[in-house]
Amino acid sequence: MPKSIDEVAGEIMNEMEKLLLERVYIAILREGSVLYASTALDKHIELLKLFVITEFKQMNNFDHHFPLPGTNLAIFNIENILVALYTKKGYQGQLLSFKTKIKKFSKDLKIAIELPTTRPIQTEQKEQILPKMTQTVSLTLGLSDDESAVLKLCDGNHSIREIVVKTRIPRKNVIDIIRRYENKDWLQLDFRGDIEIIPISIKKFPETAVRLGMISKKSLEINKLCDGINNIQDIATKLEISEKELRKILGKMEKNEVIRMSVKIPEERPRISEVPSEKAEALTAEEISNPELYVKPNLAENISLTVGFNEKEKQVLKLLDGSHSIVDLYHVTQIPITEIFQIIFEYEEKGWIRIPIDDFKKIVIVKEKLKEEFRLRELKAEYQSLFGEPAVTSDEALEIAEKVLEEPPSLVSKETLEVEDALEREALLQQIQEELPLMPPSALNKLVDKLIQISPRSREGMLNKLLYSESSKKFKKPVEPQPSAPVSVSEPAPMPSQTEPIKGVFDESPLLRPSELLKVSLSLESEAPSQPAIPQPPSPIEIKKPKEETQPVSTQTIPSEPTPAPELIEEGITIEEGQVTEVLNFIDSLLGIPEILYIALIDYGGTIFYQTTKESTLWDISKDTLKFIQNWKAQAPSIYLGDKIKYAVIKTEPEMLIATNIKGIGHVVTIPINDKLFILTKVSKEGDALLIADDVSIVAKQINEMFQGF
């Protein structure tokens, strides 16, 4: 049976309210005639009529238009039918999510408009209840928007269902408003058909009223059951008295104005969908084939979404209230399905999102399905940004995501994971051996063990930092010096003579960071394979500089970066220079993570032992470290570092401190190494501070193990 225009309008509003979490109002016009209009759109009806005559003809099919800037009113063209959607809250752009639903309603809308106008309106049941105002009152002063909208339609011509549909107010709230003003004698309930009359209590009594003689015990029990739901037969059955006796008692109670006899407003009957069986089977098959799309995650904690989150994360996390499925999130935010899953996976692992136990297995399966898809989509996005290939539409994106989800999950066993780790380890060994052929096997294995524990996202940057650092040159093959002139084979090459005095050679190049001047670990030197000596001219470092020719260095030219202290663990325990080098080189490797700009090694007394940076100038925080440590221990809401720059603390605990600057300067991530030292890093505003904290925690743990080994 074809649907009426009222039914189609109601379905559109219900669908949009599920998406936007806001009450949505609708108006439908054709050729200047208003076919349907919610009361909230009364003030815009004349504008919509004018728009149909003037600009509507210029719109293409399925186009949209915002006629009033700053007002959440959107106009859509559906087969030359004007559909206007309006919300009192939210943003204009949210109404564009209706475009994903246009095809769903366009056929029903077109059929409903072509129905003859004399077709009777289908009511919710055989009988009708028609509220009617009995007094002339102002509907603007002292009334809420909902009350005004309901009472405006209480003219004796609208049933309760029609009032619910047109006002978009929940049925329970409509009935409460009608009952409230019925008790005030502002309106009466007219009816058509067979309507049941029921007693409704208008005066409540406490239990002590029986002892005080204000009411009999039986009348008190009857009064409690006069709740607007029980009829006379129900009350008689529950109290085990005859209907004749009950009617007699009710008559006395009505005379004493304890109860009032009124029309019973029946409960809304569930509407049976008239969807063809083929379509219903298709919907069922879709739900069964892609159950992951109907999982409804819930945000487990009350988390502030003001800092530390990008816009997409905010949009998704804001809607995780346990009532929105993945498909709902997609339609509201228009964020690709795979990106929504990626956000949910990330924060579910951190314990911020709770998944229903019945759906948790689906989430585990979909992780395996989408693992490779995440990587491919990143590559595709990069390709499109370079070559300008158009991105897929939102509907195509949903289809692609569903196809990926339909693929059988790859069940990865423990043995398979071990094989993958072994292959990754072998690839790292081969790469390092090619770049650093002179590195001892034990040192090589030690380095690979550390790299394999780090996330793949950070591993590549840290490996490049290690391979091309100054200290790594020791393990590369030496380049033979080119002779300045050809030397005869029969004559041996002249050795450097020591008969003449050696002139002092001074290095006038700018001072380098300590991390670039430190040598490789002494433990690695002892294991380095011996190589045949190659005669080379003495380097400037090997030539001893005469003390009398050394110029005093001005303190102003020395950079603010302090020289690494040899005592890093406890007093009285001195670490060898090579061991310090090994630690600092490993700290330097953190700069291989693109988002990390600055690293400092600080003790809990506020002393900076070591610092390094990617930026042009070193971050001067030496005056702020002690106060920073005090604020960390006190779990203060904010900290100050470097020129009194304020950072808001978003996570603080003994094992971690994460803070961010609200003006977009960046983040600060601090992780303890042991009870003596901690690492402080400065992260760019584009970086994810929580992910960086995970990587720094791994490095801090490994540094602590180095100290214990020393």
C-alpha angles and dihedrals in degrees: 000000000000117000123243123240089253092055094048091048090050092050092050092051093046092050094048093046090056090053101042101032086224132103108264126203126199141199125189121198135173125188091343095310119119108229096174135358134174114228091243088066096054092103091054099044095095090049091051092049090052091047091055090056098044119026105008093082090061093060119096123228112289091009121138136212137189106216097182120045111223093019122103093233120127128181123207130190111221112175091326090311116123113225115184121193122194136183129181094213138033129038133315093235093061090069089065088074084080087077089073088058101041095096090050093059104027095087095047091045093052092048092047092053092050092054115107113267091231091067108122117245111250111236127210091253142348095280125058131209114205116190113210130189113238096188133051106237136158111263095198106055119076096352130111121237091256094049092048092049093049097044091047089064095044092100100123092258101080124071121218091257092053090050090051092049096046098043096040088221117140113263093239091055091048091052091047090053092048093048092047094055092039087062088052089053091240092125143013132212115243117188144193125210128007107342125176121229116218135181117252123193115235097173126050126208131198122231091257090063089081093057090047091053094241093125137001121254093245092049089050091054091047091049091054091054093049091091100136092261106068117074126207093271092051093051092047092051095048094048093039095232131126121267090236092058091043093052089051092053092045090053091057092045091051090050090052089048093243094123137015127213110230143159115282112238104213123224116263111267116228110256114234111225116236094207112145114258093244091056092045091051090049092053091049092049091050092053092048095046094047107030090153090071091062098051111122111210121197129210104243099200137039096253125180109235095195101096136024097030132095122228096264092051091049092051093050099041092047090061097047097107098128094259100080123079124208089262090053090051090051094051094047099044101025087220112147114265093240092054090050090053090047091055092046093049092050097051095036089060089052090053095247096114125056120208120199110255092240091055098042093088089054090055092050090051095047090052089064092044094053100037093095093034091061091057094045093050092053090052091046092051090051090049092050092049090054101040101027097237108169116253121239120264122256093257091050090048090056091049091050091050091050091050090052091049091050091060112101112259117252107240104215113200126207090252091054091052090051090052091050091050090049091051092048090049091050091051091051092048091051093047094049093044090054092051098036107028094165096057111117116248093241092052090045092053091047092053093048091049089058095045095049091060093057122087115265089241091065100029097079095051094047092047092053090049091053097043096051101037122117093251093056091066089080090070097047123093110269117246113236112239117249112240114240092221133016113268122211115245093226093055119064118234111265113253119227110273122228096196094096121067115263115242119223114254117207126200105226095178117116118276113269129215115274090245089062094049098046119101129231122275117291088226089060091048092057091055097044113116117247116254128198111266115253117204109242133166113260113272122229090254092057094051113088112234116227110244094220092060096047111112118222110252116230114237089227092066094053111097119240091246108111123227112254112263116233093220108073107145115036137344112272094024109102120194120214118249092248092053091051088050091053092052095046094046089054090050090049089055089069087073086071086077102090096220096054111091104169137021129191133182108213135173124221091257090067097255116141108220097178140359137175136176146189093214125094093250130037116251107247108215099140093113093049104047098089093049089045091056091049091051090047092054091045091048091232117189092237142020136202125221132168117001090359094293109171121226122189112225111234098172128017130171136132091271098046147015122195121180134168136199112238091212092062100256091131143258138293120220119188124185127177119236096191138321090295107043143030137186120238118194132185112217127197119247090251092058126096103238094199093054092045089052090057092053094045090049090058092050092046091053092050092048090053089052089052090054091049090050090052 
